[in-house]
Amino acid sequence: MIELKDITKTYGKGDSLFTALYKINVAIPTTTTAAIIGKSGSGKSTMMHIMSGLDRPSEGDVIINDKALSELKPKQIDKFRSTEMSFIFQAFFVEANQTCYQNVMLPLEIAKVGRRNRRKRVIEALTAVGLEEKIDTQASKLSGGQKQRLAIARAIVNNPKIIFADEPTGNLDSTTGEIIIKLLFDLHKSIGVTLVIVTHDEELAARCSMRIYMKDGEITRVEGNGKQSTTNKKTRRV
Amino acid sequence: MFLSDQIRRAGRSLRSAKARTLLTAMAIAVGAFALTLTLAASNGAQSFVNNIIAKNFDPTELIVVADQTVLGGGNTSKPVEYSGNFGTSVSNSGAVTQVKRLTDSDIEKIKAVPGVESVREDITANLQYLTRPEQKKFVGTMQSFPPFQQPDLVTGSIPKPLIGKQVLLPEAYISALGFPSAEAAVGKTITIAVQKPAVTDAPQTFAQAIVQDSIVQEFTITAVLKKPTTSQPGTELYLFTSQEAARELNDISTLGTANYRAYTDIFVKVADGNNAQNITTVQNKIKDIGFYAQSVKDTQAFLTQIISVLQGIVIAFGLIAVLASIFGIVNTMYISVLQRTREIGLMKALGMRKRDIGRLFRFEAAWIGLLGGTIGAGLAFGLGTALNPWITTKVNLGTGNSLLIFQPLQIGILILILVTISILAGWLPSRKAAKLDPIEALRAE
């Protein structure tokens, strides 16, 4: 369960004070698929950053599985992120001059996973996204869709409890994007992870069991309660 | 992140920018090259000095003088009080000086010092001339041969002990005296003449060279000496003979003068002199009775002092090169941080700790230092080893000496120091990386 309590985030001071988020209260239940929907500048990315502990709120608190992030030291938040969360980005952020193996290995190295299990886990993750044959290929030689699949492999290799995806299909054509989305939702079903997707794509949002609509730093509407099945009937509409 | 993972990742990111890495490393390589060669050259010089000392000095002996200026000390800008006991002499610059000498009674006093085993006078006899039948006459100086000395020989051998009228002849005299070869000279005799001094009441000075009777003696050549590679200028043509023969010649040439049985320096053998403590004790006791004593160690220190000054200068240049390379590393590391802003952001988002990110970049700097140090030291070693025999013959160091001596441990320590310097140079950039805001970093294009 990810709970945001009275979250306010402001930048600057005095006249130049800018409120990015204002009194956000929302709870995302465990193993839900949640979409945060809004136009650019609505505060959706800021909210994701605060949820993941990358950014600190000016007021309020984030509580993840009964742990308040405000009570954790930076070191503990780092540990928390390295073992329980992972990220997928619009621009993939895979290291072009490294092999797929080395890219997927990064979270395991950061989390200090013992050497013996590493290779096996990397292969499992790459197999899950269908890139097992590209294990020693340089990431620069992959297509856009393959790069995002690689990023997904990197996101699941650590068996996280929460995956944050920031516009995961934003840089992909619709066919490839569809493949990525299907992959994400299939993985969600098979590994039971909480999936938080930041998007402005209504079609993608419609497939999530919970939809949080945002505008000008405030939540305007929340649809679904997270208890719906992930194979929502609405997805069939596509 | 484990240390080994960090080291590997740091190395990998350097490989992705090969040209930049190599160029930065080259700056350190220049410093490492200069420092490695300097160290090797100073090792060579050190061992050269040690070789010379071992060949020319007995470590259990002290050189004892009555006048400090003989050992390169004392104050030469102070007027010297005249003493009627000794003759005056002329220095290289033509100035008249008077060097205090050691007399037989002084020697008796020194012999009485506890711990002194024996005393050997350093006798230098001024010859009138030396020649062979039907050959030209040459001027020469005859010195008593120090029994422990191992000069390089062209041919022949030095009997132990060297006794009677036997002579060691410098090779320059071979053709001058009309010998077909050095080998042909061994066993032959040369004629040596010394002049009886004009005995007057007044102390003798250089101006009173009045032609007097000469005494002529025959000496047998037992060995031919190679031109020494290092020696005091003017001593290259010294002839050597036994202690008693040298004394006889010197007595003839100084009898009745103030220089009769007066010695500039003597050698004092210390009982159980391999123990440095005994040497120091005797040295101090001799100083207490008014003479100056120098040990082989002192001589060595005096010789190496000059080497260390030269060495210091070259090391300073090497350090300047290293200093310049520090700026190169700082610059390269800043570029690396800038180029990899997004990667840093990603690693932070994935929960990598600030400390680990800083370390990742410091390891990168360390790799550059290691690469540069290894390239520089390797080149110096390779080039030095290849050219060493040639250089050594060119500068004529004599057999058994080498201009450059490489010591692996020394090179290892040097590289280690360069790596440390590189890490320090990478400090600021690595701090910048550690402090990057992950959200800003991920936004960077």
Interface residues (C-beta under 8 A of the other chain):
Chain A: H49 S52 L54 D55 P74 K75 D78 K79 F80 R81 S82 T83 M85 S86 F87 F89 F93 E95 N97 Q98 Q102 L106 P107 E109 I110 A111 K112
Chain B: M1 F2 D5 R9 R12 S16 R342 E343 G345 L346 M347 K348 A349 L350 G351 M352 R353 K354 D356 P438 I439 L442
